[in-house]
Amino acid sequence: MLACAACAGVVDAVLIPEVPFTLYGDKGLFKYLEGVIANKGHCVVCVAEGAGQNLLEDDSKANNAGTDASGNPILKDIGTFLKGTLKQHFRDADIKYIDPSYIIRSIPTTSNDRIYCKILAHNAVHGAFAGYTGITVGLVNTHYVYLPIPVIIQAPRKVDPRGKMWNRLRASIGQPNFY
């Protein structure tokens, strides 16, 4: 998501779970968005799943939701929460909320996607015929490789809030800290 937001050139704010943010106050998200809207006439906010969980109302049912079938925590929906809160704060604005999970699944595959998936499938079958278990196939530095699943899933992928990628993104879109 970070690379897409940086490359798109239209994103004004990015919210991720690793970086806390507030909505109100001088350093809040809404104050920043007010300035962006005043300057550009519109704004685009990109929100990662899991961002702003601390802002959502404490609902005992939601807090006890547990985990999904994969063992991942069931997160509260920040997207619908932000849409409602933005509508309350920016009463005259036309707020659009786009959940990309359905958009991504609804477009046809490209020829490159089909070729890539076929190569991955062929390599997975070759790995199975060779007797490998507990592996997945991936592309690493232009080479198709077998990757051990336990190594891939041993640690969750997280953005380093002090790392180059996050700071590069913030610099390219001009986003301040929202806390």
N, C-alpha and C positions, 0 to 999 in steps of 0.2 A: 504494500500500500504506500509506503514512504516513497519509493522510486516513482510510482505512478503519479502521486500528488506533486512531486517535484518536477516531473517531466511535463505534466499537463499544462502548467502555466496559468491555470484558472482557479486553483485552490487558494483560499485566503486563510484557512485555519485547519489544522489537523489535530485531532484528539485521539490519544492512544492510552491504553491502560497503565503503561509504565510512568506516565507523567501526570501528576494530579492537576486539576484545574478547578477554578471557581467560576460561577456564572455572573455574580454581581460584584460590585465594588470597582475601584479605580483600576485594578489589575485583572478584573474579571473578563470572561469571554464576551459578554454582551457589550461592555464598554468598547472593546476592540472592534466588534462587529458594527457598532454604531458609527465609528470612524470610517470603516471600510465602506459602508453603505453611503455615507455622506460624500465620500470621495469618488467612488466608482458607480454608485447607484444600485449595486447588487453585491452579493457575496456568495461564496461556496465554502461550505464546511464539510470536511471529510472526517467521519467518525469510525474508529476501529471497534470491533466487537470487544466488549469488556471495559471500554473507557467509561469513566464517571460512575462506576458502581456505587461509590460512596455518596453520590448526590441523590440517588433514587430513594424513595420512601422505604422505610423499614416495614416490609410486609412479612410477617412471620411465615406465611405459606411459601413465599418466594425464597426467603432465607433458608428454609428447610428443604428446598427443592432437591438438594443433593447433587448427584452426578448423572450424566447421560450414560448410554451403553458403553461408550469408550472410556469412561472414567473421568471425563472432563467436567468441571463444575458447570451447572446450569446457571447462566448469567441472566440478569434482568435486562430488559430491552431499553437501552439508552436511546435508540433512534426515535421511538415513539414518544419517549419522555422529552427529549430535546425538541422535537417538532411541536409538542404542546406548549412547552415553556417558551419557545421562540415566538409562537403565535400570540401568547399572552404579552410578551415584552414588546414585540414589533407588530402592533395591531394593524398597521396599514400595509405591511409587507405580504407578499404572496409567497408563502412557505411551501416548498416542495420537499418531500421525503422520498428518496429512492432507495429501496433495499436491493442491492445488486445481486443477491443470491438467485433471484428469479430471472433477472436480465441475463446473467451469465449462462444459465441453463437454457435460455430460450433462443439463443442465436445458433445458427448452423455452424458446424465446424468448417474450418478452412482446410485446404489441401495439405498445408504444412502440419496442422493438428493431426490429421488422419495419418500422415506418414510417420510422425513422431510417435503416436500411440501404437501404430503397427510395429515399429521397431522395438518399443518397450515391451510389447506383448511377445514378440519373437524371442527377445533376450530372456524374458521371464520363463518361457517354455524351455529354452535351452538350459537355463539354470536348473529348472526342475528335473529335466532329463539327466543332467549331470549329477543329480543327487543333492543339490543345495536346498536347504530349508532355512527359514527365518531370514530371508533376504528380500530385498526389493531392487528394482532396476532403476537407475537414474543416469542423467547426463552430467558428467563432471569434467570441466575443461575440454570440451569437445569429444570426450570419450564416454561410451556407454559402459557402465560399471555395475557390479553387484554390490549393494550396500547392506550391511547387517542391520536388521530392523531394531534390535536392542540398542545399538549405538545411536541410531537416528532419533529414537524416542526417549533416550535417557534424560534429556533436559529439555524443558520447553523453550521454544524460540521467543526471545524477548529482545526488545529494542533497548539499547543502552542510552539513557537520557543524557549522558555526558559524551556519547560517542560521536564519531564523524558523521554518520548517516543522518542522525536526528538533527544535529546542529547545521549540517549542510541544507537540510530541508527547511529548517526555521529561517536560515539566512536567505534562501532563495525566494521564500514567500513573504518574508518580513514579519513572521509571527513572533510576538513576545511571549514571555511566560505568563500564564493565567493564574498565578498564585502569589 
